[in-house]
């Protein structure tokens, strides 16, 4: 689940020049998109890693040339009940969690097996990294993959857009609309990542 604050920009303003750190991150991300990589997303029961849990893992493995090679998705059997507003947002119900969910340690282990040592892209990566770090602390399973942010890529690729929410980017690049189910959002993010890479390569 990804959350954003809308960033506004005056129509006549020029995009700010990236810092050296931001430019290096952009360069590394574009290099990673030229090789096999993973795009992933988490659904969670809220915003705080202190009081909320991972509800769903999803990931897509993208091979040479941008072809989708394999997909992974798994609902987690959370310790607490799924909040009603999360069910309304994601469509993930308590009944689905009870029926199809597995413990977070098992789901996280399967996720790590799927991503192997490939670079992983998230939309608004800082959010997902916080929850993965909490899961690593909870389970003792390390997550050490290089991570990249498609939100940052999109901001560099299309600075003229008033917002870089995933649904707005989906319309902009002609991708399927995200649904707040992790796998659907990952599929959209793959399209955004590849479109941003193509746009930035021509810049």
Biotite code that builds the C-alpha atoms (Angstrom):
import biotite.structure as struc

atoms = struc.array([
    struc.Atom([0.000, 0.000, 0.000], chain_id="A", res_id=1, res_name="UNK", atom_name="CA", element="C"),
    struc.Atom([1.491, 3.306, -0.999], chain_id="A", res_id=2, res_name="UNK", atom_name="CA", element="C"),
    struc.Atom([0.702, 6.764, 0.278], chain_id="A", res_id=3, res_name="UNK", atom_name="CA", element="C"),
    struc.Atom([1.605, 10.075, -1.307], chain_id="A", res_id=4, res_name="UNK", atom_name="CA", element="C"),
    struc.Atom([1.406, 13.767, -0.708], chain_id="A", res_id=5, res_name="UNK", atom_name="CA", element="C"),
    struc.Atom([0.438, 15.768, -3.742], chain_id="A", res_id=6, res_name="UNK", atom_name="CA", element="C"),
    struc.Atom([3.271, 17.984, -4.915], chain_id="A", res_id=7, res_name="UNK", atom_name="CA", element="C"),
    struc.Atom([2.245, 21.104, -6.785], chain_id="A", res_id=8, res_name="UNK", atom_name="CA", element="C"),
    struc.Atom([4.429, 23.083, -9.116], chain_id="A", res_id=9, res_name="UNK", atom_name="CA", element="C"),
    struc.Atom([3.870, 26.409, -10.782], chain_id="A", res_id=10, res_name="UNK", atom_name="CA", element="C"),
    struc.Atom([3.304, 25.959, -14.482], chain_id="A", res_id=11, res_name="UNK", atom_name="CA", element="C"),
    struc.Atom([6.244, 28.207, -15.378], chain_id="A", res_id=12, res_name="UNK", atom_name="CA", element="C"),
    struc.Atom([8.674, 26.700, -12.872], chain_id="A", res_id=13, res_name="UNK", atom_name="CA", element="C"),
    struc.Atom([11.574, 24.626, -14.119], chain_id="A", res_id=14, res_name="UNK", atom_name="CA", element="C"),
    struc.Atom([12.266, 21.252, -12.481], chain_id="A", res_id=15, res_name="UNK", atom_name="CA", element="C"),
    struc.Atom([14.848, 21.519, -9.744], chain_id="A", res_id=16, res_name="UNK", atom_name="CA", element="C"),
    struc.Atom([18.251, 20.123, -10.607], chain_id="A", res_id=17, res_name="UNK", atom_name="CA", element="C"),
    struc.Atom([18.817, 16.825, -8.798], chain_id="A", res_id=18, res_name="UNK", atom_name="CA", element="C"),
    struc.Atom([21.362, 16.659, -6.009], chain_id="A", res_id=19, res_name="UNK", atom_name="CA", element="C"),
    struc.Atom([24.436, 14.512, -6.535], chain_id="A", res_id=20, res_name="UNK", atom_name="CA", element="C"),
    struc.Atom([22.873, 11.834, -4.329], chain_id="A", res_id=21, res_name="UNK", atom_name="CA", element="C"),
    struc.Atom([19.586, 11.900, -6.239], chain_id="A", res_id=22, res_name="UNK", atom_name="CA", element="C"),
    struc.Atom([21.429, 11.772, -9.563], chain_id="A", res_id=23, res_name="UNK", atom_name="CA", element="C"),
    struc.Atom([23.463, 8.771, -8.402], chain_id="A", res_id=24, res_name="UNK", atom_name="CA", element="C"),
    struc.Atom([20.271, 7.006, -7.268], chain_id="A", res_id=25, res_name="UNK", atom_name="CA", element="C"),
    struc.Atom([18.684, 7.724, -10.651], chain_id="A", res_id=26, res_name="UNK", atom_name="CA", element="C"),
    struc.Atom([21.721, 6.372, -12.485], chain_id="A", res_id=27, res_name="UNK", atom_name="CA", element="C"),
    struc.Atom([21.755, 3.175, -10.417], chain_id="A", res_id=28, res_name="UNK", atom_name="CA", element="C"),
    struc.Atom([18.009, 2.685, -10.932], chain_id="A", res_id=29, res_name="UNK", atom_name="CA", element="C"),
    struc.Atom([18.280, 3.049, -14.689], chain_id="A", res_id=30, res_name="UNK", atom_name="CA", element="C"),
    struc.Atom([21.204, 0.611, -14.752], chain_id="A", res_id=31, res_name="UNK", atom_name="CA", element="C"),
    struc.Atom([19.123, -1.884, -12.746], chain_id="A", res_id=32, res_name="UNK", atom_name="CA", element="C"),
    struc.Atom([16.241, -1.563, -15.230], chain_id="A", res_id=33, res_name="UNK", atom_name="CA", element="C"),
    struc.Atom([18.592, -2.687, -17.984], chain_id="A", res_id=34, res_name="UNK", atom_name="CA", element="C"),
    struc.Atom([18.995, -6.110, -16.351], chain_id="A", res_id=35, res_name="UNK", atom_name="CA", element="C"),
    struc.Atom([16.562, -8.592, -14.736], chain_id="A", res_id=36, res_name="UNK", atom_name="CA", element="C"),
    struc.Atom([14.824, -6.928, -11.800], chain_id="A", res_id=37, res_name="UNK", atom_name="CA", element="C"),
    struc.Atom([11.895, -7.244, -9.413], chain_id="A", res_id=38, res_name="UNK", atom_name="CA", element="C"),
    struc.Atom([8.941, -4.919, -8.898], chain_id="A", res_id=39, res_name="UNK", atom_name="CA", element="C"),
    struc.Atom([7.175, -5.454, -5.573], chain_id="A", res_id=40, res_name="UNK", atom_name="CA", element="C"),
    struc.Atom([4.437, -4.025, -3.387], chain_id="A", res_id=41, res_name="UNK", atom_name="CA", element="C"),
    struc.Atom([3.050, -4.576, 0.087], chain_id="A", res_id=42, res_name="UNK", atom_name="CA", element="C"),
    struc.Atom([-0.443, -4.084, 1.408], chain_id="A", res_id=43, res_name="UNK", atom_name="CA", element="C"),
    struc.Atom([-0.491, -3.293, 5.117], chain_id="A", res_id=44, res_name="UNK", atom_name="CA", element="C"),
    struc.Atom([-3.068, -2.810, 7.841], chain_id="A", res_id=45, res_name="UNK", atom_name="CA", element="C"),
    struc.Atom([-2.038, 0.843, 8.275], chain_id="A", res_id=46, res_name="UNK", atom_name="CA", element="C"),
    struc.Atom([0.832, 3.291, 8.200], chain_id="A", res_id=47, res_name="UNK", atom_name="CA", element="C"),
    struc.Atom([2.850, 2.577, 11.333], chain_id="A", res_id=48, res_name="UNK", atom_name="CA", element="C"),
    struc.Atom([5.300, -0.298, 11.582], chain_id="A", res_id=49, res_name="UNK", atom_name="CA", element="C"),
    struc.Atom([4.911, -0.108, 15.362], chain_id="A", res_id=50, res_name="UNK", atom_name="CA", element="C"),
    struc.Atom([1.217, -0.961, 15.342], chain_id="A", res_id=51, res_name="UNK", atom_name="CA", element="C"),
    struc.Atom([0.397, -2.270, 11.847], chain_id="A", res_id=52, res_name="UNK", atom_name="CA", element="C"),
    struc.Atom([1.240, -5.444, 9.924], chain_id="A", res_id=53, res_name="UNK", atom_name="CA", element="C"),
    struc.Atom([2.012, -6.580, 6.406], chain_id="A", res_id=54, res_name="UNK", atom_name="CA", element="C"),
    struc.Atom([-1.211, -7.914, 4.924], chain_id="A", res_id=55, res_name="UNK", atom_name="CA", element="C"),
    struc.Atom([-0.073, -8.988, 1.462], chain_id="A", res_id=56, res_name="UNK", atom_name="CA", element="C"),
    struc.Atom([3.157, -9.485, -0.477], chain_id="A", res_id=57, res_name="UNK", atom_name="CA", element="C"),
    struc.Atom([3.375, -9.319, -4.264], chain_id="A", res_id=58, res_name="UNK", atom_name="CA", element="C"),
    struc.Atom([6.258, -9.252, -6.700], chain_id="A", res_id=59, res_name="UNK", atom_name="CA", element="C"),
    struc.Atom([6.918, -9.612, -10.401], chain_id="A", res_id=60, res_name="UNK", atom_name="CA", element="C"),
    struc.Atom([10.205, -10.753, -11.919], chain_id="A", res_id=61, res_name="UNK", atom_name="CA", element="C"),
    struc.Atom([11.054, -8.849, -15.098], chain_id="A", res_id=62, res_name="UNK", atom_name="CA", element="C"),
    struc.Atom([13.607, -10.308, -17.470], chain_id="A", res_id=63, res_name="UNK", atom_name="CA", element="C"),
    struc.Atom([15.659, -9.003, -20.352], chain_id="A", res_id=64, res_name="UNK", atom_name="CA", element="C"),
    struc.Atom([13.754, -6.663, -22.622], chain_id="A", res_id=65, res_name="UNK", atom_name="CA", element="C"),
    struc.Atom([11.084, -5.918, -20.028], chain_id="A", res_id=66, res_name="UNK", atom_name="CA", element="C"),
    struc.Atom([9.267, -9.253, -20.297], chain_id="A", res_id=67, res_name="UNK", atom_name="CA", element="C"),
    struc.Atom([7.439, -10.501, -17.204], chain_id="A", res_id=68, res_name="UNK", atom_name="CA", element="C"),
    struc.Atom([8.948, -13.860, -16.264], chain_id="A", res_id=69, res_name="UNK", atom_name="CA", element="C"),
    struc.Atom([7.087, -14.823, -13.081], chain_id="A", res_id=70, res_name="UNK", atom_name="CA", element="C"),
    struc.Atom([4.756, -13.481, -10.406], chain_id="A", res_id=71, res_name="UNK", atom_name="CA", element="C"),
    struc.Atom([4.367, -14.000, -6.662], chain_id="A", res_id=72, res_name="UNK", atom_name="CA", element="C"),
    struc.Atom([1.507, -13.032, -4.373], chain_id="A", res_id=73, res_name="UNK", atom_name="CA", element="C"),
    struc.Atom([0.588, -14.101, -0.843], chain_id="A", res_id=74, res_name="UNK", atom_name="CA", element="C"),
    struc.Atom([-1.885, -12.920, 1.778], chain_id="A", res_id=75, res_name="UNK", atom_name="CA", element="C"),
    struc.Atom([-0.558, -12.865, 5.345], chain_id="A", res_id=76, res_name="UNK", atom_name="CA", element="C"),
    struc.Atom([-2.417, -14.227, 8.357], chain_id="A", res_id=77, res_name="UNK", atom_name="CA", element="C"),
    struc.Atom([-2.142, -11.127, 10.522], chain_id="A", res_id=78, res_name="UNK", atom_name="CA", element="C"),
    struc.Atom([-2.152, -11.284, 14.299], chain_id="A", res_id=79, res_name="UNK", atom_name="CA", element="C"),
    struc.Atom([-4.799, -8.577, 14.539], chain_id="A", res_id=80, res_name="UNK", atom_name="CA", element="C"),
    struc.Atom([-8.027, -8.333, 12.626], chain_id="A", res_id=81, res_name="UNK", atom_name="CA", element="C"),
    struc.Atom([-8.096, -6.539, 9.291], chain_id="A", res_id=82, res_name="UNK", atom_name="CA", element="C"),
    struc.Atom([-9.446, -3.014, 9.835], chain_id="A", res_id=83, res_name="UNK", atom_name="CA", element="C"),
    struc.Atom([-12.706, -2.375, 8.013], chain_id="A", res_id=84, res_name="UNK", atom_name="CA", element="C"),
    struc.Atom([-11.303, 0.646, 6.158], chain_id="A", res_id=85, res_name="UNK", atom_name="CA", element="C"),
    struc.Atom([-8.439, -1.500, 4.857], chain_id="A", res_id=86, res_name="UNK", atom_name="CA", element="C"),
    struc.Atom([-10.916, -4.093, 3.613], chain_id="A", res_id=87, res_name="UNK", atom_name="CA", element="C"),
    struc.Atom([-12.847, -1.350, 1.830], chain_id="A", res_id=88, res_name="UNK", atom_name="CA", element="C"),
    struc.Atom([-9.645, 0.039, 0.306], chain_id="A", res_id=89, res_name="UNK", atom_name="CA", element="C"),
    struc.Atom([-7.996, -3.210, -0.761], chain_id="A", res_id=90, res_name="UNK", atom_name="CA", element="C"),
    struc.Atom([-10.817, -5.728, -0.947], chain_id="A", res_id=91, res_name="UNK", atom_name="CA", element="C"),
    struc.Atom([-8.871, -8.011, 1.401], chain_id="A", res_id=92, res_name="UNK", atom_name="CA", element="C"),
    struc.Atom([-11.363, -9.306, 3.950], chain_id="A", res_id=93, res_name="UNK", atom_name="CA", element="C"),
    struc.Atom([-10.887, -11.059, 7.252], chain_id="A", res_id=94, res_name="UNK", atom_name="CA", element="C"),
    struc.Atom([-12.454, -14.133, 5.654], chain_id="A", res_id=95, res_name="UNK", atom_name="CA", element="C"),
    struc.Atom([-9.768, -14.148, 2.937], chain_id="A", res_id=96, res_name="UNK", atom_name="CA", element="C"),
    struc.Atom([-7.012, -13.741, 5.525], chain_id="A", res_id=97, res_name="UNK", atom_name="CA", element="C"),
    struc.Atom([-8.437, -16.601, 7.587], chain_id="A", res_id=98, res_name="UNK", atom_name="CA", element="C"),
    struc.Atom([-8.821, -18.815, 4.513], chain_id="A", res_id=99, res_name="UNK", atom_name="CA", element="C"),
    struc.Atom([-5.689, -18.034, 2.478], chain_id="A", res_id=100, res_name="UNK", atom_name="CA", element="C"),
    struc.Atom([-3.276, -16.264, 4.813], chain_id="A", res_id=101, res_name="UNK", atom_name="CA", element="C"),
    struc.Atom([-0.034, -17.784, 6.069], chain_id="A", res_id=102, res_name="UNK", atom_name="CA", element="C"),
    struc.Atom([2.202, -16.568, 8.921], chain_id="A", res_id=103, res_name="UNK", atom_name="CA", element="C"),
    struc.Atom([4.340, -13.544, 8.089], chain_id="A", res_id=104, res_name="UNK", atom_name="CA", element="C"),
    struc.Atom([7.594, -15.470, 8.581], chain_id="A", res_id=105, res_name="UNK", atom_name="CA", element="C"),
    struc.Atom([6.523, -18.033, 5.985], chain_id="A", res_id=106, res_name="UNK", atom_name="CA", element="C"),
    struc.Atom([5.263, -15.378, 3.555], chain_id="A", res_id=107, res_name="UNK", atom_name="CA", element="C"),
    struc.Atom([8.388, -13.257, 3.991], chain_id="A", res_id=108, res_name="UNK", atom_name="CA", element="C"),
    struc.Atom([10.623, -16.279, 3.443], chain_id="A", res_id=109, res_name="UNK", atom_name="CA", element="C"),
    struc.Atom([8.784, -17.114, 0.211], chain_id="A", res_id=110, res_name="UNK", atom_name="CA", element="C"),
    struc.Atom([9.063, -13.489, -0.893], chain_id="A", res_id=111, res_name="UNK", atom_name="CA", element="C"),
    struc.Atom([12.827, -13.539, -0.282], chain_id="A", res_id=112, res_name="UNK", atom_name="CA", element="C"),
    struc.Atom([13.148, -16.794, -2.225], chain_id="A", res_id=113, res_name="UNK", atom_name="CA", element="C"),
    struc.Atom([11.295, -15.177, -5.122], chain_id="A", res_id=114, res_name="UNK", atom_name="CA", element="C"),
    struc.Atom([13.326, -11.957, -5.275], chain_id="A", res_id=115, res_name="UNK", atom_name="CA", element="C"),
    struc.Atom([16.680, -13.743, -4.764], chain_id="A", res_id=116, res_name="UNK", atom_name="CA", element="C"),
    struc.Atom([19.462, -11.148, -5.044], chain_id="A", res_id=117, res_name="UNK", atom_name="CA", element="C"),
    struc.Atom([17.857, -9.014, -7.757], chain_id="A", res_id=118, res_name="UNK", atom_name="CA", element="C"),
    struc.Atom([17.288, -5.271, -7.367], chain_id="A", res_id=119, res_name="UNK", atom_name="CA", element="C"),
    struc.Atom([13.748, -4.486, -6.192], chain_id="A", res_id=120, res_name="UNK", atom_name="CA", element="C"),
    struc.Atom([11.638, -1.522, -7.278], chain_id="A", res_id=121, res_name="UNK", atom_name="CA", element="C"),
    struc.Atom([8.732, -0.143, -5.227], chain_id="A", res_id=122, res_name="UNK", atom_name="CA", element="C"),
    struc.Atom([6.478, 2.839, -5.840], chain_id="A", res_id=123, res_name="UNK", atom_name="CA", element="C"),
    struc.Atom([7.235, 5.077, -2.851], chain_id="A", res_id=124, res_name="UNK", atom_name="CA", element="C"),
    struc.Atom([9.968, 2.689, -1.752], chain_id="A", res_id=125, res_name="UNK", atom_name="CA", element="C"),
    struc.Atom([10.595, 4.221, 1.673], chain_id="A", res_id=126, res_name="UNK", atom_name="CA", element="C"),
    struc.Atom([7.183, 3.020, 2.862], chain_id="A", res_id=127, res_name="UNK", atom_name="CA", element="C"),
    struc.Atom([7.720, -0.596, 1.780], chain_id="A", res_id=128, res_name="UNK", atom_name="CA", element="C"),
    struc.Atom([11.308, -0.656, 3.042], chain_id="A", res_id=129, res_name="UNK", atom_name="CA", element="C"),
    struc.Atom([10.148, 0.337, 6.531], chain_id="A", res_id=130, res_name="UNK", atom_name="CA", element="C"),
    struc.Atom([7.750, -2.593, 6.692], chain_id="A", res_id=131, res_name="UNK", atom_name="CA", element="C"),
    struc.Atom([10.291, -5.021, 5.217], chain_id="A", res_id=132, res_name="UNK", atom_name="CA", element="C"),
    struc.Atom([12.842, -3.877, 7.776], chain_id="A", res_id=133, res_name="UNK", atom_name="CA", element="C"),
    struc.Atom([10.296, -4.477, 10.537], chain_id="A", res_id=134, res_name="UNK", atom_name="CA", element="C"),
    struc.Atom([9.544, -7.932, 9.110], chain_id="A", res_id=135, res_name="UNK", atom_name="CA", element="C"),
    struc.Atom([13.261, -8.709, 9.010], chain_id="A", res_id=136, res_name="UNK", atom_name="CA", element="C"),
    struc.Atom([13.607, -7.706, 12.664], chain_id="A", res_id=137, res_name="UNK", atom_name="CA", element="C"),
    struc.Atom([10.544, -9.757, 13.606], chain_id="A", res_id=138, res_name="UNK", atom_name="CA", element="C"),
    struc.Atom([11.487, -12.922, 11.725], chain_id="A", res_id=139, res_name="UNK", atom_name="CA", element="C"),
    struc.Atom([15.275, -12.789, 11.730], chain_id="A", res_id=140, res_name="UNK", atom_name="CA", element="C"),
    struc.Atom([15.255, -13.083, 7.932], chain_id="A", res_id=141, res_name="UNK", atom_name="CA", element="C"),
    struc.Atom([17.491, -10.463, 6.286], chain_id="A", res_id=142, res_name="UNK", atom_name="CA", element="C"),
    struc.Atom([16.373, -8.309, 3.381], chain_id="A", res_id=143, res_name="UNK", atom_name="CA", element="C"),
    struc.Atom([19.512, -6.851, 1.824], chain_id="A", res_id=144, res_name="UNK", atom_name="CA", element="C"),
    struc.Atom([18.545, -6.345, -1.824], chain_id="A", res_id=145, res_name="UNK", atom_name="CA", element="C"),
    struc.Atom([19.262, -3.068, -3.541], chain_id="A", res_id=146, res_name="UNK", atom_name="CA", element="C"),
    struc.Atom([16.007, -1.110, -3.687], chain_id="A", res_id=147, res_name="UNK", atom_name="CA", element="C"),
    struc.Atom([14.853, 1.629, -6.028], chain_id="A", res_id=148, res_name="UNK", atom_name="CA", element="C"),
    struc.Atom([11.864, 3.960, -6.136], chain_id="A", res_id=149, res_name="UNK", atom_name="CA", element="C"),
    struc.Atom([9.649, 4.275, -9.212], chain_id="A", res_id=150, res_name="UNK", atom_name="CA", element="C"),
    struc.Atom([8.041, 7.359, -7.654], chain_id="A", res_id=151, res_name="UNK", atom_name="CA", element="C"),
    struc.Atom([11.411, 9.125, -7.873], chain_id="A", res_id=152, res_name="UNK", atom_name="CA", element="C"),
    struc.Atom([11.856, 7.863, -11.444], chain_id="A", res_id=153, res_name="UNK", atom_name="CA", element="C"),
    struc.Atom([8.423, 9.150, -12.418], chain_id="A", res_id=154, res_name="UNK", atom_name="CA", element="C"),
    struc.Atom([9.084, 12.581, -10.939], chain_id="A", res_id=155, res_name="UNK", atom_name="CA", element="C"),
    struc.Atom([12.231, 12.856, -13.066], chain_id="A", res_id=156, res_name="UNK", atom_name="CA", element="C"),
    struc.Atom([10.588, 11.432, -16.190], chain_id="A", res_id=157, res_name="UNK", atom_name="CA", element="C"),
    struc.Atom([7.412, 13.545, -16.086], chain_id="A", res_id=158, res_name="UNK", atom_name="CA", element="C"),
    struc.Atom([8.078, 16.675, -13.997], chain_id="A", res_id=159, res_name="UNK", atom_name="CA", element="C"),
    struc.Atom([5.145, 18.398, -15.705], chain_id="A", res_id=160, res_name="UNK", atom_name="CA", element="C"),
    struc.Atom([2.544, 16.170, -14.017], chain_id="A", res_id=161, res_name="UNK", atom_name="CA", element="C"),
    struc.Atom([0.800, 17.748, -11.010], chain_id="A", res_id=162, res_name="UNK", atom_name="CA", element="C"),
    struc.Atom([0.877, 14.439, -9.114], chain_id="A", res_id=163, res_name="UNK", atom_name="CA", element="C"),
    struc.Atom([2.752, 11.158, -9.403], chain_id="A", res_id=164, res_name="UNK", atom_name="CA", element="C"),
    struc.Atom([0.221, 8.879, -7.782], chain_id="A", res_id=165, res_name="UNK", atom_name="CA", element="C"),
    struc.Atom([0.163, 5.460, -9.364], chain_id="A", res_id=166, res_name="UNK", atom_name="CA", element="C"),
    struc.Atom([-3.332, 5.866, -10.801], chain_id="A", res_id=167, res_name="UNK", atom_name="CA", element="C"),
    struc.Atom([-2.400, 9.144, -12.493], chain_id="A", res_id=168, res_name="UNK", atom_name="CA", element="C"),
    struc.Atom([0.790, 7.612, -13.886], chain_id="A", res_id=169, res_name="UNK", atom_name="CA", element="C"),
    struc.Atom([-1.192, 4.610, -15.116], chain_id="A", res_id=170, res_name="UNK", atom_name="CA", element="C"),
    struc.Atom([-3.447, 6.883, -17.149], chain_id="A", res_id=171, res_name="UNK", atom_name="CA", element="C"),
    struc.Atom([-0.446, 8.838, -18.399], chain_id="A", res_id=172, res_name="UNK", atom_name="CA", element="C"),
    struc.Atom([1.397, 5.782, -19.735], chain_id="A", res_id=173, res_name="UNK", atom_name="CA", element="C"),
    struc.Atom([-1.689, 3.786, -20.741], chain_id="A", res_id=174, res_name="UNK", atom_name="CA", element="C"),
    struc.Atom([-1.265, 1.070, -18.109], chain_id="A", res_id=175, res_name="UNK", atom_name="CA", element="C"),
    struc.Atom([-3.940, -0.822, -16.199], chain_id="A", res_id=176, res_name="UNK", atom_name="CA", element="C"),
    struc.Atom([-5.373, 1.049, -13.225], chain_id="A", res_id=177, res_name="UNK", atom_name="CA", element="C"),
    struc.Atom([-4.080, 0.064, -9.764], chain_id="A", res_id=178, res_name="UNK", atom_name="CA", element="C"),
    struc.Atom([-6.640, -1.441, -7.397], chain_id="A", res_id=179, res_name="UNK", atom_name="CA", element="C"),
    struc.Atom([-4.828, -1.481, -4.019], chain_id="A", res_id=180, res_name="UNK", atom_name="CA", element="C"),
    struc.Atom([-4.343, -5.223, -4.402], chain_id="A", res_id=181, res_name="UNK", atom_name="CA", element="C"),
    struc.Atom([-0.606, -5.727, -4.315], chain_id="A", res_id=182, res_name="UNK", atom_name="CA", element="C"),
    struc.Atom([-0.220, -7.783, -7.507], chain_id="A", res_id=183, res_name="UNK", atom_name="CA", element="C"),
    struc.Atom([-2.411, -5.473, -9.595], chain_id="A", res_id=184, res_name="UNK", atom_name="CA", element="C"),
    struc.Atom([-0.440, -2.479, -8.332], chain_id="A", res_id=185, res_name="UNK", atom_name="CA", element="C"),
    struc.Atom([2.840, -4.244, -9.126], chain_id="A", res_id=186, res_name="UNK", atom_name="CA", element="C"),
    struc.Atom([1.742, -4.894, -12.704], chain_id="A", res_id=187, res_name="UNK", atom_name="CA", element="C"),
    struc.Atom([0.944, -1.207, -13.093], chain_id="A", res_id=188, res_name="UNK", atom_name="CA", element="C"),
    struc.Atom([4.269, -0.238, -11.527], chain_id="A", res_id=189, res_name="UNK", atom_name="CA", element="C"),
    struc.Atom([6.144, -2.445, -14.013], chain_id="A", res_id=190, res_name="UNK", atom_name="CA", element="C"),
    struc.Atom([4.580, -0.484, -16.879], chain_id="A", res_id=191, res_name="UNK", atom_name="CA", element="C"),
    struc.Atom([5.406, 2.839, -15.203], chain_id="A", res_id=192, res_name="UNK", atom_name="CA", element="C"),
    struc.Atom([9.009, 1.781, -14.532], chain_id="A", res_id=193, res_name="UNK", atom_name="CA", element="C"),
    struc.Atom([9.603, 0.719, -18.123], chain_id="A", res_id=194, res_name="UNK", atom_name="CA", element="C"),
    struc.Atom([7.953, 3.852, -19.530], chain_id="A", res_id=195, res_name="UNK", atom_name="CA", element="C"),
    struc.Atom([9.989, 6.080, -17.205], chain_id="A", res_id=196, res_name="UNK", atom_name="CA", element="C"),
    struc.Atom([13.182, 4.268, -18.171], chain_id="A", res_id=197, res_name="UNK", atom_name="CA", element="C"),
    struc.Atom([12.445, 4.793, -21.878], chain_id="A", res_id=198, res_name="UNK", atom_name="CA", element="C"),
    struc.Atom([11.610, 8.454, -21.312], chain_id="A", res_id=199, res_name="UNK", atom_name="CA", element="C"),
    struc.Atom([14.740, 9.146, -19.270], chain_id="A", res_id=200, res_name="UNK", atom_name="CA", element="C"),
    struc.Atom([16.963, 7.277, -21.720], chain_id="A", res_id=201, res_name="UNK", atom_name="CA", element="C"),
    struc.Atom([15.934, 9.789, -24.374], chain_id="A", res_id=202, res_name="UNK", atom_name="CA", element="C"),
    struc.Atom([16.409, 12.827, -22.124], chain_id="A", res_id=203, res_name="UNK", atom_name="CA", element="C"),
])
